[in-house]
Every structure is written in C-alpha cells, then in structure tokens.
Amino acid sequence: MSTSPVSSNDEAQQRRSFILVVCCTIIGAAAQVLIKKGADGLGSNATVVQAALAMLFNPPLFAGYAMYGVSTVLLVLALRHGQLSLLYPVFAMTYVWVTILSVLIFHDSMNGFKLAGIATIVGGIAVLGKGSSA
C-alpha cells in the first residue's frame, strides 16, 4: 500500500505543527522565568503604573513579554495545519518546563505532589495524543 504525496505532505505538516507547539512550550516557560525575574526587581510596593512602565524598561520583563509574543506567533503557525485537539494539550507541557526551571533557577522546592502533577500532565498528553491517532 503506497502513500499518496498529499498524505505524506499532511503528515509532514502535522509533524511541523507539533514541533512548533513544543517550541512554544519551551519559549513560554522561559518567558515565565524572565517575567518572574523582572517582577522580583519591581519591589514589594510597585504601583500599577510602575509595573506597566517596567514592562518597557525592565529588561527581563520586556524580554519575557517579547518571548510570549514569539510564542503566540509560533502557535498561530502551528494551528494552521495541526489538529487543535492534539496540539493544545501539548501546550500544557509549559507547566512542566516552568516547574523544572523554577526548581533549577529559583530553587523552588520539589516534592512528591509536584512530581505527581508533572507525571499526570505528561501522562494526560500521551493519552490524548494516542486518542487522536486512533
């Protein structure tokens, strides 16, 4: 049984869409880390105006929001040819990356509940991925 060029092209587009969404999750997690670093630099009594200005003049905040913009553009490109029901659950990997980066960069604690949450997210993504290929 041979595959037609169209279905081969569709598979390639689906794969590219999946890779783009994985990139979105990594960029989104990095953006969260930068936003946290920038927010820590605001001080405890920052006003709304100070926070808004910091988005422009605080390099980590500016970079974090810029990375969110890049992530959004990549997501739009991914969704053009991908299945939303398969791709959007993969976007939940952002939570996994943020948790891992928080432990590594901010020395947040890791415990059994967080590990169980990560396992649940990864397992859920795997189940949803299997369900859409059936």
C-alpha positions in Angstrom: 0.0 0.0 0.0 1.6 3.3 -1.1 1.0 6.6 0.5 -0.1 9.4 -1.7 2.1 12.6 -1.8 -0.8 14.5 -0.2 -1.0 12.4 2.9 2.8 12.4 3.2 2.7 16.2 3.0 -0.1 16.3 5.6 2.0 14.1 7.9 5.0 16.4 7.5 2.8 19.5 8.2 1.4 17.8 11.3 4.9 17.0 12.5 6.0 20.6 11.9 2.9 21.8 13.8 3.8 19.5 16.7 7.4 20.7 16.8 6.3 24.4 16.7 4.0 23.8 19.7 6.8 22.1 21.6 8.9 25.2 20.9 6.1 27.3 22.1 6.1 25.5 25.4 9.8 26.0 25.9 9.7 29.7 24.9 6.6 30.2 27.1 8.4 28.6 30.1 11.5 30.8 29.5 9.2 33.8 29.3 7.6 33.0 32.6 11.0 32.8 34.2 12.0 36.1 32.8 8.8 37.7 34.0 9.3 36.3 37.5 12.9 37.7 37.5 11.6 41.1 36.3 8.7 41.1 38.8 11.1 40.4 41.6 13.0 43.5 40.7 9.9 45.7 41.0 9.9 45.8 44.7 7.1 45.0 47.0 5.1 48.2 46.7 5.1 48.7 43.0 2.0 50.5 41.7 0.2 49.6 38.5 1.8 52.5 36.7 5.3 51.4 37.8 4.6 47.8 36.8 3.4 49.0 33.3 6.5 51.1 32.9 8.7 48.2 34.0 7.3 46.2 31.1 9.1 48.6 28.8 12.2 49.5 30.9 12.9 46.3 32.9 14.9 44.1 30.6 13.7 40.7 32.0 10.1 41.8 31.9 10.4 43.2 28.4 12.2 40.1 27.2 9.6 37.8 28.9 6.7 39.6 27.2 8.5 39.6 23.9 9.0 35.9 24.1 5.3 35.5 24.8 4.7 37.3 21.5 7.1 35.0 19.7 5.4 32.0 21.3 2.0 33.3 20.1 3.1 33.7 16.5 4.6 30.2 16.5 1.3 28.9 18.0 -0.7 30.5 15.2 1.6 29.0 12.6 1.3 25.6 14.2 -2.5 25.7 14.4 -2.8 26.5 10.7 -2.0 22.9 9.7 -2.4 21.0 13.1 -5.2 19.5 14.9 -6.3 21.6 17.9 -7.3 18.6 19.9 -3.8 17.2 19.6 -1.7 20.3 19.8 -3.4 22.3 22.6 -2.9 19.6 25.2 0.9 19.6 24.3 0.8 23.2 25.3 0.3 22.0 28.9 4.0 21.0 28.8 4.6 24.6 29.6 3.6 23.8 33.2 6.2 21.0 33.3 9.0 23.2 32.0 8.1 26.1 34.4 8.2 23.7 37.3 11.6 22.3 36.3 13.0 25.7 35.6 11.7 27.1 38.9 13.4 24.4 40.8 16.7 24.9 38.9 16.7 28.7 38.8 14.7 29.9 41.8 15.5 26.9 44.0 11.8 26.2 44.5 11.0 23.0 46.3 10.2 19.8 44.6 8.1 17.3 46.4 6.0 14.2 45.6 2.9 16.2 44.8 4.7 18.3 42.2 6.2 15.1 40.7 2.8 13.5 40.6 1.4 16.6 38.9 4.1 16.5 36.3 3.5 12.8 35.7 -0.2 13.5 35.4 0.3 16.2 32.8 2.8 14.1 30.8 0.5 11.1 31.0 -2.5 13.1 30.0 -0.8 14.5 27.0 0.3 10.9 26.0 -3.2 9.6 26.4 -4.7 12.5 24.4 -2.1 12.0 21.7 -2.8 8.3 21.4 -6.5 9.0 21.2 -6.2 11.4 18.3 -4.1 8.9 16.3 -6.7 6.2 16.5 
